[in-house]
Amino acid sequence: MESTALSTRALDLLLLLRGSEPEGLGRADQVSYQIETAILMGILTEGDRLPTESVLAAELGISPITLRQSLAALRTKGLIETSRGRSGGSVIRGQIDPTDGQLQRKLRDASTESLRDLGDLGAAISSMSARLAASRADAQNVAHLEELVQRHRDTRDVRAKRRVDGRFHVAISVAAQSSRLTSASLQLEAELMTLWWSHEDLPANADALVEQHEAIVDAIRNRDADKAATLAEAHSRAGTEYLIAQHLKLTMESGDSA
């Protein structure tokens, strides 16, 4: 696959993932975690070419040596490929795709309380982001949201569809033109992406999700802040309730098998 330069939007989102990493990691591991999370969420995709080491190190606020350590770890995992020379650099070559078993175990082992806490945070972020986006979004922001709605509609792969849904939520925060809200949205969606998202009733839910996305974008486009906030919060809470239902189902199945 031919490589393409990393877009300014993707780089900005990558930088906003700073602070999302678990505690106790060294600086090189923190950067590796940020890049891995960006790949997981579909912010970085196969064929994306990272900026030169000097530019990326400066953007991330680390030394070139630290960056090389991070890139070496990513190469070992098969996530990037690096070539040297004037036209060289690092290109994304892998996709992080946890197995159903890994995702199911994490969701099953989560508590209902922790999932509701995530849901409350998600509803708050979604509501405020949509409200501000209705006041602040420019034409480019709206066009990007429309693009994501169309991509979600056209995507058939379940995992890819979930990544687009996560990107849609983040894009609303970007449209709100708030770096703090965008950072919070990125971190939340990264955590949700590691939980199992059942697809057994996807055909029944797919059209409803697209309609919800379209309604939110329409409200933002029409500068209807109250409606945008209400729709975005309802959309977020519906996702949480669905996730909790899958958690309880997995818990019951685990109890039956025991």
Beta strands, then each sheet from edge to edge (+ up, - down):
strand 1: 4-5
strand 2: 48-49
strand 3: 80-83
strand 4: 89-92
sheet 1: 1+ 2+
sheet 2: 3+ 4-
end
